[in-house]
Amino acid sequence: MTDSNPAATSAAPLRRVDVTSAAAKARIAKRYRSERRFRAIGLGALLLTTTFVIVLLGDILMRGLPAFTHHYVVADLAFDRETLAPGGKVDAAAVRAADFNGTITEALKKVLPGVEGRAQERALSRLASTGAGDEIARRILADPGSLTAVNREAILLSAKADLYLKGLMPKGEVGEQQAIFLDQLREKGMIEKRFNWRFFQAGDSREPELAGIRGALVGTALTLLVTLVLCLPIGVLAAIYLEEFAPKNRFTDIVEININNLAAVPSIVFGLLGLAMFLNVFGLPRSAPLVGGLVLALLVLPTIIIASRAAIRAVPPSIKEAALGVGASHQQAVFHHVLPLAMPGIMTGTIIGMAHALGETAPLLMIGMVAFIVDVPKALTDAATVLPVQIYLWSDLPEQAFKARTAGAIIVLLLVLFVMNGLAIWLRKRFERRW
């Protein structure tokens, strides 16, 4: 007669394991040593990565901080009021045509006696920036009432003079005679170090002391505006359709596979696509924020679609089912209940995608945004560049002062990226719900 209880017949007898033996203790100790090694390797990798990041950021800060300050020489400039302001009223044409650089040189000769010969006069004239006279003219036109017979003006120094005063350029490179003049001016207390607002207010220039990132910042803002206006509605609507309304068939499977593949395509491919379609076929203006925004929209759109679908999928199905149960249509359930709950995740994905677009350079080089642009763009079709491309352009220039400008622009770009990623983290923490 067999046992009627199958569980009793199938149960194997339990075997007691001796954990007190020397062999068992050795195996346990070996596992603990393996775990400690794994923790040590992980901690070492984390410390190594942190060290690399700190060294990188420290190097960028050390190289870039000099770009945020600049030296000026403060001197009394004598103006010809009869020429500049006949009848007591400032003549704008006369101010623009005046030789203020010569006026600056004459003023410096008065405070530095003993300047003789063409070589010394040439060295003295090179202390001030080539744009110092234009800057004085702009000040007079902005405030005509400040024009007197003798004005005390802050004169913008050249990039080499500025680097020498900061201790970043030896006498041999700035010139022995210019170094002597600068030391004398510093001893007289005529040198002032000020925050370099020009770095944020001016466009690009061939002269390092006159170059700024305003044009690149405005071009970046216009380009990202076009990208956001295109990507956000198209990406969110595509994600809603694919996740909630699209039938599950071979066609939608192909679409989903292509979206995932496009997210991994090298960015330069989108630049080639923009060059072929937007410039060659549609004839849109070259190096314009409109074209740059279209190209970056193609680049970022797959990322936003994937992030939006993940946010919609994270909403519990019971939310939609409850709405359907009380009589709401499928569309009402999605747009009135599911979408608002998924919006924090959608916004987080959008900000991360825009941060990705902010750091892109390769696709914009292909559509001509690598051009030397002096004027600040005022419209979507004006020629412009963006901050990463501006960094690329400055990094290729031989002047030492542009190295500081390059690092300074990198600092600004990193700050913008940190702010955008911090905003994404804040949105996720602020609106995230635990289900």
Secondary structure, DSSP 8 states (H G I E B T S, - for coil): ---S-HHHHH---------SSHHHHHHHHHHHHHHHHHHHHHHHHHHHHHHHHHHHHHHHHHHHGGGGEEEEEEEEEE--HHHHSGGGS--HHHHHHS-HHHHHHHHHHHHSTT--HHHHHHHHHTTB-TTHHHHHHHHHHH-GGG--SEEEEEEEB-HHHHHHHTT-S-HHHH-HHHHHHHHHHHHTT-EEEEE-THHHH----SSGGG--SHHHHHHHHHHHHHHHHHHHHHHHHHHHIIIIIS--SHHHHHHHHHHHHHTTS-HHHHHHHHIIIIIIIS---TT-HHHHHHHHHHHHHHHHHHHHHHHHHHS-HHHHHHHHHTT--HHHHIIIIIHHHHHHHHHHHHHHHHHHHHT--HHHHHTTTTS---S---STTS----HHHHHHHHHT---HHHHHHHHHHHHHHHHHHHHHHHHHHHHHHHH----
